[in-house]
Amino acid sequence: MRKRIISVLVLTLFTLSFLTACAGGSANEIRIGINYELSGKVATYGQSSVVGIKMAVDEINKAGGINGKKIRLIEYDNKSDPAEATTLANKLITRDKVVAILGPATSGAFKAEIPVGTKYKVPVISGSATADDVTVDDKGVKEYAFRICFNDSFQGTTMASFALKNLNAKRAVIIADTSSDYAKGLSKNFKSTFTAGGGTIVAEEAYVAKETDFNAIITKIKNLNFDVIFIPGYYEEAGLIIKQARDQGIKAPILGADGFDSPVLLELAGAKALNDVYFSNHYSSLDKDPAVIDFIDAFKKKHKKEPDAFNALGYDLAMFLADAIKRAEAIDGEAIKNALAETKDFKGITGTITVDENHNAVKSAVVISLKDGVQHASVKVDPL
C-alpha cells in the first residue's frame, strides 16, 4: 500500500512538473517563438533575420540571460505563406507557450499573425514588416503588434526626396507589384512626395509577383522622357526588371527600398546592371558608428562573412525584446507588451529606437548606392 501511495505521488509530481514546463518552460528559461520565412520566395529575409536573432540570443545567454533566466528559442518555418504564419502563431502560443513571437519578416505574413497574438495577449514583433497598416488600422492601434523598422510612408518619402534633392530628378516612372501591400504603400508615398516636390510621374506600370519577363514593360517606357525609375518591390522581380532594363539600354538611375536587400539581387541582375542603383535600408555596413563596427567584426568572426541588413535587424529585434523583458513587471505577454510600448532611446545596430504611440520605431534610414552590385556609399536620412 505504501509503495502504491509513493508511486501515485511520484506520478503526480511528474505530471505537475510536465504541465508546468508546458505552461512556459522551466523556471530558468524564457520561451520566445520564431515565425519566419525560412523557405519560399522571400526566404533570404527570414534566414538572415534568424541568424541575427540567434547571434543576439547566444550573447544574452552567455552573459547570464535575462534576470538569471536563459532564453529558449522555438523556431518554425512559415514557408513565406501568410496562412502558415497564422497556423504557426497559434501553435507557438497555445502549444509551446511562448511569451512573445519574433517575425515574420514580411508585412503580409506578419499581419496574418497579429490577430492570434491579440487573441491570446502575446506580443508579436517584426524587424522588417514595413507596411503602414501593420501596427495601426482604421480601428486604432493593434495593441500587441510592434516593429523596429520604419514604415513604407517613410521609405517612400525618403526615396522621393532623394530623387528630387540628390539626383535632381524631375520625371519618374514607377514599376510596381500590384499584388503586394508593400509595393502599394511605397508607390503611394513616393508619388505623393515626388509630385509635391515639383516632380512628375510620367508612367506607372504594373506586374504581379513571380512574373519573370518584364520586356514588354521596358519596351513601353524606354522611349519616354524620365530621369529615374522607382521599383517598390522585392529582389526576386526587381533583379530581373533591372537586368532587362539595362539590356534594353536604359541607363537612368533605378531606385528601390529595403526589398532590394538580398544577395539574390546580384545573382539575378548581374554586377554590370547594378550601377546607379539606390535603395533605402535600415542599416549599412559602411556606417562608421563604433557599435556597428563592433557588430560587423563579431559577425564576421562568427559567420565568416559580412552581415546584411536583415542580420542586423534580427540582432536588434532580439535585443529589443530582451530589453523589454528585463524591464517588464512580469514575464508574461501583458507585462512585456507594456514594456515594449514604453521603449525609449534603445540603442541598436540599425539605429536608436523610440516606440511611438502607434507602436512604430522612430529612427533614421539610410540610402545605399550600388557600384557593380556592391554597396558603394550611404547617406543617413532622419525622420521628419
TAVENFEN-V199365 format. One record per residue. N is the residue number from 1. PHI is phi in degrees with one decimal (* if undefined). PSI is psi in degrees with one decimal (* if undefined). Layout:
N_PHI_PSI, N_PHI_PSI
This chain:
1_*_-43.0, 2_-63.6_-41.3, 3_-63.5_-37.8, 4_-64.4_-42.0, 5_-63.1_-43.8, 6_-62.2_-41.9, 7_-62.0_-42.0, 8_-63.5_-42.0, 9_-63.1_-43.5, 10_-62.0_-45.0, 11_-62.3_-41.3, 12_-62.4_-45.3, 13_-63.7_-40.4, 14_-62.7_-43.9, 15_-63.3_-44.0, 16_-62.7_-40.4, 17_-62.2_-42.8, 18_-63.5_-44.5, 19_-64.3_-38.0, 20_-62.8_-42.7, 21_-62.3_-42.4, 22_-67.1_-23.8, 23_-85.0_6.4, 24_151.4_16.3, 25_89.0_178.5, 26_-71.8_172.8, 27_-65.9_-14.6, 28_-107.5_14.6, 29_-137.5_155.9, 30_-121.9_118.8, 31_-87.7_124.7, 32_-125.8_132.0, 33_-87.1_148.0, 34_-120.5_117.8, 35_-125.3_87.8, 36_-130.4_161.0, 37_-79.9_90.0, 38_-98.1_-8.9, 39_-146.0_169.8, 40_97.3_-168.8, 41_-68.8_-25.8, 42_-120.0_36.3, 43_-62.1_-31.0, 44_-63.6_-31.8, 45_-64.5_-48.7, 46_-66.9_-43.8, 47_-60.4_-47.0, 48_-65.2_-40.3, 49_-60.9_-44.4, 50_-67.9_-35.3, 51_-59.2_-43.4, 52_-65.7_-42.3, 53_-58.7_-47.7, 54_-65.8_-35.1, 55_-63.0_-44.2, 56_-64.7_-44.5, 57_-64.7_-38.6, 58_-58.2_-44.0, 59_-64.9_-43.5, 60_-62.4_-47.2, 61_-66.7_-38.2, 62_-65.8_-27.1, 63_-87.0_6.2, 64_108.9_0.7, 65_81.5_-156.5, 66_-108.4_113.1, 67_50.0_40.8, 68_86.0_-3.5, 69_-105.6_134.1, 70_-82.3_148.3, 71_-85.3_133.7, 72_-116.0_117.9, 73_-88.6_134.7, 74_-117.1_113.7, 75_-112.1_133.7, 76_-135.9_154.8, 77_-103.7_118.0, 78_-87.8_2.4, 79_61.0_26.8, 80_60.5_30.8, 81_-123.4_115.7, 82_-55.5_-37.8, 83_-64.1_-40.6, 84_-66.9_-35.7, 85_-60.3_-39.8, 86_-64.4_-46.4, 87_-59.2_-44.1, 88_-69.9_-34.1, 89_-61.6_-43.7, 90_-59.6_-43.5, 91_-64.3_-44.9, 92_-62.6_-39.1, 93_-82.3_-48.5, 94_-82.1_-32.2, 95_-99.8_-46.2, 96_-87.7_-13.3, 97_58.5_46.3, 98_-76.2_156.9, 99_-96.9_-9.9, 100_-164.8_157.6, 101_-123.6_133.3, 102_-100.6_129.7, 103_96.4_178.1, 104_-69.9_178.2, 105_-82.9_-36.3, 106_-96.4_155.0, 107_-62.7_-44.6, 108_-61.8_-45.6, 109_-68.6_-37.6, 110_-66.8_-42.6, 111_-63.3_-32.3, 112_-67.3_-27.4, 113_-82.0_-30.6, 114_-55.0_-45.1, 115_-58.0_-29.8, 116_-69.6_-45.9, 117_-60.3_-41.0, 118_-64.6_-44.3, 119_-57.9_-42.5, 120_-100.7_4.3, 121_58.6_48.3, 122_-122.4_123.1, 123_-66.7_139.8, 124_-119.9_136.4, 125_-136.0_131.9, 126_-113.8_146.3, 127_-90.2_-11.8, 128_-149.2_10.1, 129_-79.8_105.4, 130_-101.1_-7.9, 131_-57.1_141.0, 132_-59.1_-33.2, 133_-93.5_16.5, 134_-64.6_-47.0, 135_-105.9_-8.8, 136_-150.4_140.6, 137_-137.4_-165.2, 138_-67.7_-9.8, 139_-93.0_-9.0, 140_118.6_-163.6, 141_-72.7_136.2, 142_-81.8_105.8, 143_-58.2_-32.1, 144_-108.2_10.8, 145_-108.4_133.5, 146_-139.5_159.2, 147_-146.6_156.5, 148_-110.5_4.2, 149_-101.0_161.3, 150_-75.1_167.1, 151_-100.6_176.9, 152_-64.4_-31.7, 153_-57.0_-45.2, 154_-67.9_-40.7, 155_-66.7_-44.9, 156_-63.1_-42.8, 157_-64.0_-43.2, 158_-59.3_-47.7, 159_-72.4_-31.8, 160_-67.3_-43.6, 161_-63.5_-40.1, 162_-62.9_-42.8, 163_-61.7_-44.1, 164_-69.9_-48.1, 165_-89.5_-41.3, 166_-89.6_-30.7, 167_-108.1_-1.7, 168_54.1_35.2, 169_-78.4_141.5, 170_-118.3_-23.6, 171_-133.2_132.4, 172_-134.0_150.8, 173_-112.2_138.1, 174_-112.5_129.0, 175_-121.0_110.0, 176_-130.3_151.8, 177_-81.3_111.6, 178_-75.6_-8.3, 179_-94.3_1.0, 180_-116.2_125.0, 181_-61.2_-36.5, 182_-56.2_-51.7, 183_-65.7_-39.5, 184_-62.1_-44.2, 185_-64.5_-44.0, 186_-64.4_-45.1, 187_-58.7_-47.5, 188_-57.5_-47.0, 189_-78.3_-31.9, 190_-63.5_-47.5, 191_-61.6_-46.9, 192_-65.4_-40.5, 193_-72.1_-41.5, 194_-64.7_-43.9, 195_-72.1_-35.9, 196_-64.0_-28.1, 197_-87.1_7.6, 198_100.1_0.8, 199_-84.7_167.8, 200_-127.0_134.2, 201_-91.2_110.6, 202_-87.0_-18.1, 203_-163.0_145.2, 204_-126.7_114.8, 205_-111.4_150.7, 206_-123.6_149.4, 207_-143.1_174.2, 208_-122.5_142.9, 209_-48.5_141.3, 210_85.4_-4.6, 211_-64.9_151.9, 212_-126.4_-19.8, 213_-110.3_110.7, 214_-113.7_14.2, 215_-64.7_-32.2, 216_-64.7_-40.8, 217_-64.5_-44.9, 218_-61.9_-43.9, 219_-60.7_-38.4, 220_-66.1_-35.7, 221_-98.5_-16.8, 222_-65.1_-23.0, 223_-95.9_3.5, 224_-77.6_160.9, 225_-93.3_104.0, 226_-144.5_157.6, 227_-102.4_-30.9, 228_-143.6_157.5, 229_-116.5_131.8, 230_-108.8_122.6, 231_-117.9_94.6, 232_-85.6_68.9, 233_-139.7_-174.5, 234_-91.5_161.8, 235_-58.5_-31.7, 236_-58.0_-48.2, 237_-86.2_-38.3, 238_-58.9_-41.3, 239_-59.9_-41.2, 240_-72.9_-38.1, 241_-62.0_-45.9, 242_-60.9_-47.0, 243_-60.2_-47.3, 244_-68.7_-32.2, 245_-66.5_-45.7, 246_-66.0_-38.1, 247_-62.8_-29.8, 248_-89.7_7.8, 249_91.9_8.6, 250_-78.3_121.3, 251_-109.9_-2.6, 252_-61.6_151.2, 253_-56.8_141.9, 254_-116.8_129.9, 255_-115.4_150.1, 256_-152.9_-164.6, 257_-127.5_-159.0, 258_-67.2_-12.9, 259_-65.0_-14.7, 260_-75.8_-18.0, 261_-79.7_87.3, 262_-160.5_143.1, 263_-62.6_-19.6, 264_-67.2_-27.4, 265_-55.8_-45.3, 266_-66.1_-40.4, 267_-62.0_-40.1, 268_-79.9_-41.2, 269_-87.6_-33.8, 270_86.6_147.9, 271_-60.3_-39.6, 272_-60.7_-35.6, 273_-77.1_-20.5, 274_-95.8_59.0, 275_-122.6_148.0, 276_58.7_40.1, 277_-117.9_132.4, 278_-133.9_140.7, 279_-148.7_148.9, 280_-79.9_146.8, 281_-153.8_173.4, 282_-93.2_-13.6, 283_-162.4_148.8, 284_-136.7_135.6, 285_-69.1_-9.6, 286_-84.3_-7.2, 287_-63.3_133.6, 288_-96.2_8.8, 289_-59.3_131.1, 290_-54.7_-35.9, 291_-65.6_-38.4, 292_-67.7_-42.7, 293_-61.8_-42.7, 294_-63.9_-41.2, 295_-61.7_-46.5, 296_-60.7_-44.9, 297_-61.4_-44.2, 298_-66.5_-40.1, 299_-65.4_-45.0, 300_-63.3_-37.1, 301_-65.1_-38.0, 302_-82.3_-39.3, 303_-115.4_-2.5, 304_62.8_29.9, 305_-160.2_166.6, 306_-72.1_141.0, 307_-75.0_149.6, 308_-102.9_-179.5, 309_-64.1_-34.5, 310_-73.4_-30.5, 311_-59.9_-46.4, 312_-66.9_-40.0, 313_-65.7_-40.6, 314_-63.1_-42.2, 315_-60.7_-48.9, 316_-63.1_-37.1, 317_-60.5_-47.2, 318_-65.2_-42.6, 319_-66.4_-38.0, 320_-61.5_-47.1, 321_-65.3_-43.1, 322_-60.3_-39.2, 323_-61.7_-41.4, 324_-68.6_-42.5, 325_-61.4_-39.2, 326_-62.6_-34.1, 327_-89.1_-15.6, 328_-66.4_150.1, 329_-72.1_-21.9, 330_-154.4_162.6, 331_-94.5_74.3, 332_-145.8_165.9, 333_-57.1_-43.0, 334_-64.3_-47.3, 335_-67.0_-39.7, 336_-67.2_-40.8, 337_-56.9_-44.4, 338_-63.2_-41.3, 339_-67.3_-39.8, 340_-59.8_-43.7, 341_-65.3_-23.9, 342_-93.0_3.8, 343_-62.2_129.9, 344_-140.2_130.7, 345_55.5_41.8, 346_-73.6_122.8, 347_-91.3_106.5, 348_-111.1_177.3, 349_-70.3_-32.8, 350_-92.3_11.0, 351_130.8_172.3, 352_-90.3_123.9, 353_-111.1_128.4, 354_-121.0_132.3, 355_-85.6_126.0, 356_-88.8_-174.6, 357_-67.0_-16.3, 358_-101.0_13.7, 359_65.6_25.8, 360_-99.2_156.7, 361_-88.9_125.1, 362_-89.8_112.3, 363_-161.1_172.4, 364_-86.6_162.4, 365_-119.6_165.5, 366_-123.9_148.9, 367_-109.3_122.7, 368_-106.6_137.0, 369_-107.7_144.4, 370_-106.6_143.1, 371_-130.4_115.3, 372_53.4_37.8, 373_81.6_1.4, 374_-112.9_140.6, 375_-58.2_124.9, 376_-111.6_-36.6, 377_-156.8_160.2, 378_-144.3_148.9, 379_-126.9_128.5, 380_-85.7_136.3, 381_-123.9_123.0, 382_-86.3_154.4, 383_-65.0_153.1, 384_-68.8_*
